Amino acid sequence: VFTLFYPAERQTHLYRYIYNNLSNENILYTDQNPYLIDDLKPSFYVSFLPNISKINDENNYKYKNISLIINDYDIYKSILEENLNCKKIYNSYPEKIIDLNKNWKKRNLNWFIVKCN
């Protein structure tokens, strides 16, 4: 019964977080555009969200005053390790659940938002 009331697609939870907490932020994404689901824009969900853009080159980017949406676990971990000014503010699944099965990290099931000041 619990799953009947919650969407199976975790991006909708991400959209809610962005709408409630990041409406006036500079938002970038690294690998996969979070506003697309299977290469389609779910206009019902994203029409009221702030604009986002893809980061050009994550290796040479200065992470200052941005919110960064990441879907790749390895990129997420490297950004946190290399940039002490960045902190995780959202993830769609608790990391302990993803750690239960190492293959889930490769499948990019979890969405992260990292805030860099």
C-alpha positions in Angstrom: 0.0 0.0 0.0 2.9 2.4 0.8 4.2 2.3 -2.8 0.8 3.2 -4.2 1.1 6.7 -2.9 4.8 7.4 -3.9 6.1 7.5 -7.5 8.5 4.7 -8.4 10.7 7.3 -10.3 12.9 8.9 -7.7 13.4 12.0 -9.8 10.0 13.3 -8.8 11.3 13.5 -5.2 14.3 15.4 -6.5 12.0 17.8 -8.2 10.1 18.4 -5.0 13.3 19.1 -3.1 14.5 21.5 -5.8 11.2 23.4 -5.9 11.0 23.7 -2.1 14.7 24.5 -1.4 16.6 25.6 -4.4 14.4 28.0 -6.4 16.8 30.9 -6.3 20.1 28.9 -6.6 22.6 28.5 -9.4 22.0 24.8 -10.3 24.2 22.7 -12.5 24.3 19.0 -13.2 27.2 16.7 -14.1 26.3 13.7 -16.2 22.6 13.1 -16.7 20.0 15.8 -17.0 17.7 15.3 -14.0 14.9 17.1 -15.9 14.7 14.3 -18.4 13.2 10.8 -17.8 14.1 8.4 -20.6 15.1 11.4 -22.8 11.7 13.0 -22.4 10.9 16.1 -20.4 8.1 15.5 -17.9 6.6 19.0 -18.2 4.0 18.4 -15.5 6.8 18.1 -13.0 9.5 20.4 -14.3 7.6 23.4 -15.7 7.8 25.3 -12.4 11.4 24.4 -11.5 14.4 26.8 -12.0 16.6 26.5 -15.1 19.6 24.3 -14.8 22.6 23.8 -17.1 25.3 21.1 -17.6 28.7 21.7 -16.1 31.2 22.0 -18.9 34.2 20.3 -17.4 33.9 19.0 -13.9 37.6 18.5 -13.5 38.5 22.2 -14.1 35.4 23.8 -12.6 35.7 25.9 -9.5 32.9 24.7 -7.2 31.8 28.0 -5.7 28.2 29.2 -4.9 26.5 26.4 -6.8 24.2 23.5 -6.2 25.3 20.5 -8.2 23.0 17.6 -9.1 24.9 14.3 -9.6 23.7 10.9 -10.6 27.0 9.1 -10.8 28.2 7.8 -7.5 31.9 8.0 -8.4 31.7 11.6 -9.5 29.7 12.4 -6.3 32.4 10.9 -4.1 35.3 12.5 -6.0 33.7 16.0 -5.8 33.2 15.7 -2.0 36.7 14.4 -1.5 38.4 17.0 -3.6 36.3 20.0 -2.6 36.0 20.6 1.1 33.6 23.5 0.6 31.0 21.1 -0.9 28.5 19.2 1.3 25.7 16.8 0.4 22.3 18.3 1.0 20.1 15.7 -0.6 20.1 12.1 -1.8 17.1 10.1 -3.1 18.1 6.9 -1.3 20.0 6.6 1.9 23.6 5.7 1.1 23.5 2.7 3.4 20.8 1.1 1.2 23.0 1.7 -1.9 26.0 0.2 0.0 24.1 -3.1 0.5 24.6 -4.0 -3.1 27.7 -2.7 -4.9 26.1 -3.0 -8.3 23.5 -0.4 -7.4 26.3 2.2 -7.3 27.1 1.4 -11.0 23.5 1.7 -12.0 23.1 5.3 -11.0 20.0 4.8 -8.9 20.7 7.6 -6.5 20.4 11.3 -7.1 22.6 13.6 -5.1 22.6 17.4 -4.6 25.8 18.9 -3.4 26.0 22.5 -2.2 29.3 24.3 -2.7 30.0 27.6 -1.0 
